[in-house]
Amino acid sequence: MWRRIVLLCCMWSAFFVHHSQEQQINIGAFFYDDELELEKEFMEVVNAINGPESDQTLRFYPLIKRLKPEDGSVTMQEQVCDLIDNGVAAIFGPSSKAASDIIALVCNNTGIPHIEFDVADEELLEEKPNHQMTLNLYPSQVILSKAYADIVQNFGWRKFTIVYDADDVKAAARLQDLLQLREVHNDVVRVRKFQKDDDYRVMWKSIRGERRVVLDCAPGMLVELLNASSEFGLTGQFNHIFLTNLETYTDRLEELAADNETFAVNITAARLLLNPEPPAYSQPYGYIIQKDNIVFESNESPRTLLHDLIHDALQLFAQSWRNASFFYPDRMAVPRITCDFAASGGRTWAMGRYLTRLMKGTSAASSIGFRTSSLQFDDDGQRITFNIEVYDPLDGIGIAVWDPRGQITQLNVNTKVQKKIIYRVATRIGPPYFSYNNTAMEMNLTGNALYQGYAVDLIDSISRIAGFEYLFVPVADQQYGKQDKDTKQWNGIIGEIINNDAHMGICDLTITQARRTAVDFTVPFMQLGVSILAYKSPHEDKPLDAYLQPFGGEVWIWILISVFVVTFLKTIVARIAQMDWENPHPCNPDPEVVENMWHIHNTGWLSVASIMTAGCDILPKSPQVRMFEATWWIFAIIIANSYTANLAAFLTNSKMEGSIGNLKDLSGQKKIKFGTIYGGSTYNLLADSNETVYRLAFNLMNNDDPSAYTKDNLEGVERVKKNRGDYMFLMETTTLEYHREQHCDLRSVGEKFGEKHYAIAVPFGAEYRSNLSVAILKLSERGHLFHLKQKWWKNPDKEECKEEVDPDATPDMTFEELRGIFYTLYVGILIAFLIGITEFLLYVQQVALEEKLTFKTAFNKEIIFVLCVWNNKKPIVSRTPVSSLRTTPRRSLDKSLERTAVGRSSEEMREIPQRSVSGSGSSSETKNAKVQRHEEARV
């Protein structure tokens, strides 16, 4: 019994093995008449999978159907049904040239796996149930769009233009993530479309100056498009074009670079990353081969992406069939169904759906033997896992790899040897940053030696650190860079950089938000703000009579007239008043004469002392004179206080004129006009600000007629000097400091506002930007930037300007303003001394005559007594001139005698009356005896 069972098993096994060895699997494929290379690849891969005849356990037999471009859905349906009637286990193709999905619909109804290898339209939600049997090895357009967005973001592009074929219906889906950026940043991301046979120059002209372009086009149109862009500078150095078509390698771009000397654009493209070890029968992409970082040319016909996807499609089906045969050996038979049988409600091929699930379940880990890496599908049969290689299409060397996680890995490849570059540096004429060297012009020098300034020295220092050569190119319009609102084009230095006419720009170029959308900047090399440039009145020497200026000349004349008139009238009134006539000898109750001390000398002295608020030791006694004097005091107080008040106002007049201390004060008045450079950074600061003061200042400048704006700083400085205080100019503090150092008649007003920075402008994505920034930081750390500023801001040939007075402080009274008072004092003292010396010399002459001395002896005797300032007592000798005693008032004589008697001995006291009596007797013999006795009694 057991022998029979074993024998039956052996016979069954032998039959099964024999049946499996002879099993033939029909597979169908669709190719168009012009796709012979793809058909050839299909046949070669099938033969490679089948292997040698002696080792075959199963054999795939291809059934090829050829299509024509004019074939419609009816023709394709007939041919696909013919393949199904012939028992095919899978159908491959057709390519994207097919305009109908009828093959996918028939396969979905019959259960036959359908495998595509070319780009297809994105499926709509309602179409997915009809495509359950379809797989596509071409990368999903949604995932591919995300990959492109990641790559562009990795480039660091903030501004670029997307250019694609308007006839390519799949281009929008392929670029949808990049196109979405345009909806958010319309001024940063631009979109241009073209059609075949168009004049491409019109399109390129519309984006002239663009340095970053994302170009999506068929490989056959690429060379023609790039040739048309050369005229507008888009293929120049430091431009970057990213090609999104995965088959760019099929076009001979290296020939374009070889034929065009100006073709120096940086081109990168994308392609599917291939496994490092291709099958023996296949060749890598294009005409070149890269292996071990060695690139050599291949003479074989170009291999495209579709070749490798056909290879992977057949490998995927073969692996899935073997896996299914292992688990279900008795069920993996050639399907026996027809399109009519399925349409009539019959059952579909169940193992076909199982094979489809196996193929969709392929993971990246099991992607062994495939040409493209990371093969994985979603439930709808779309390929969602793949790697994109970013490479240089000119030499085929890979640069970076994008993976499905969104990460980009740089490849360690040797960079190409670049030609020697001479960087063009755009700038504008404007000291102290950049100006012509007069000495070099006289010597007829050319090139960089023709210029001088802060920017010249800075670029020279940076070039020594970074190691590059440069050439200065002054812009023709002398503008910093402003965007036209209508044309959206930039002028000045920014325009030169955008138009690829310069590699960098330097001067007093401020970093602004608007400019950052057009170009990139290095780290700042100077920090500054905005301040107000004003005119400083030249210094004027004060006249000697500056202290008299509080009153007009006629006022001083009237004051002098008043003093003399009052003095005379006061003398008359005092002589009329009886109370002001006094006894000259109070000890004599019955005087013969009375005295009135208010003669011209005393009344004049009292009038002057009153108006000078000095006071006097003699005062009137009669009511009328006192009333007269009180009225004069009122007048004197008003005059004195008015003089003091006017003098203070006169001295502080400069402070009153300099009442503008900041932008708020300047905006709050209309007498003094003010402006700035039209379209400059200060203009934009005021125009774009929401602060009340800034908006008010901007509106005032806009409403001024004539215009308050200037074309540059030099025009603004000249306007300030010309208007002499009636115009002020808003400018950067660094430039303001320079012009203030050069001109003593200029000053700054208020504190700085609106912090700004100067930096070097470079194109977006410029590789040398980081080198420039590092060099600037090194110069700053060494203190070289500070020394450069000191060198170009200080003017050693200029005379020292007077120190600017603080407008907030009360000005001091200088000697220049009050020197007239001192000179008046000196003149008065001199006159007093001259009168005193004259009187002294006359007195010495009289003493010499009366004492019979020589003039010299008498002078020495008297001058010695005068110099003995500690001796305040002088004796009266008998030889004192009679005229001197007569001219001395009696009361003064009595007091002199009393002062002379103080401190003397009794003998000296007895001599004094005798001398006095003898002197009196000799001079007044006609006096009566009573008067003589009174004189002696007083003594």
Summary of the structure (lengths in Angstrom):
residues: 939
radius of gyration: 56.6
end to end distance: 191.4
largest distance: 204.6
contacts: 2732
relative contact order: 0.07
helix: 47%
strand: 17%
